[in-house]
Amino acid sequence: MVHGRELSLAREGSSALTVVSASGGIDAATIARFAQVLSRAAEQAEGSLLIDLDEVSFIDVTGYVALLNADRKMRERGGEVVIACSRPGTRHTFTRLDPRGRLRLYP
């Protein structure tokens, strides 16, 4: 578990699924920790990487880029990234930043 300025991150995993859970805000003040955790998870995950953003109150473009980088790393290794994101405000951010749906959102 990593706690930063208004951002908490937890990571757990098995051979088939690695989960990274975030809560709080993802912005310029917290992006370094968020990107580092995602990068390590994508490098070490076997199978799928689930990124749980259900408790994220805010994500800016730097967070979106970190998610794209994790997705690219997982695809290069034959894996996949799925993002759990049910908050309307956060989903709206993805609609604006990712109009082509490059990232897989659930639900």
N, C-alpha and C positions, 0 to 999 in steps of 0.2 A: 504494500500500500504506500502510495506517495501522496503527501499532502503539500499543496502549494498555496499561494495566495488565491483564495477562493476557488481552488480546484483540488478535488480528491480523485485519485486514480487507484484502482485495484486490478490485479492481474491474476488469473488462475488458468489452469489448463490441463488437458489430457492429451492422449495421442491423436485424437480425432478433432478436438475443438479447444481453442484457446479463447478466453474471454477477457476483454479489457473493459472495465466499467469506469465511467467518469461521472463526476457530479460537480456542479458549480459553473463557472464561466471559462470559456476557452478564448483567449485573446492574446494580445501582445505580451501581457504580463505573465501568462501561464503557458504559452505555446512551447517553449523549450522543453519543459517536462513532458507535456503531452506528446510532442513529436518524438522524443527519445523513447518513451514507453511504447508507442505504436511501432516505431522502427525496430526495436528489439523483439517485440511480439511477432512482427511480420517475418523477421529473420529466423526465429526459432519455432514458429507454429508449424504443426504438421496437420494438413487438412484444411480446416476452416478457421477463420479469425472472426469472432463476433465482437463488435464494438458497441457497447451499450451506452447510448447517450440519453436515455430516458430521464436522467436527473440533471442534464445539462441545461442551464438556464439561458446560455448565450454561446454562440460560436461564430467567429468571424472568418474571413477569407483565409487567414493563416491556419486555422483549424481544418478548414476544407482542404487546403493543400496538403497538410499532414495526412489526412485520410486518403487522398489520391495517391500519395507516395506509398502508404501501407498497402493499398489495393494493387498498385503496380508491382510491388515486391512479391506479394502473395501470388499474383497471376504468373509472374516469371517462374515461380516455383511450382506451378500447377495447383495452387490453392485458391481460395476465394475469401472475400471479405463481405460480411453482412453487417449492416448497421441497424441496431434497434433504436428507433427514434419515434416516439409517439406524441411529444409535445408539439402543439400546433405552431408555436413561434419558431422552434428549431426546424421543423419540417419546412416552414415557409422559407427559411434561410437556404435550405437545400434546393428548393424550387427555384429560387433566384440564382444561386451560384452554380447549380448543376441542372440546367433545363433539359439536357439530353439524357439525364438519368444514368450517368456513368457509374455512380455509386449505387449499390443495391440497398434500399431502405426496407425495413420491416417494422411494423405492418404497413 
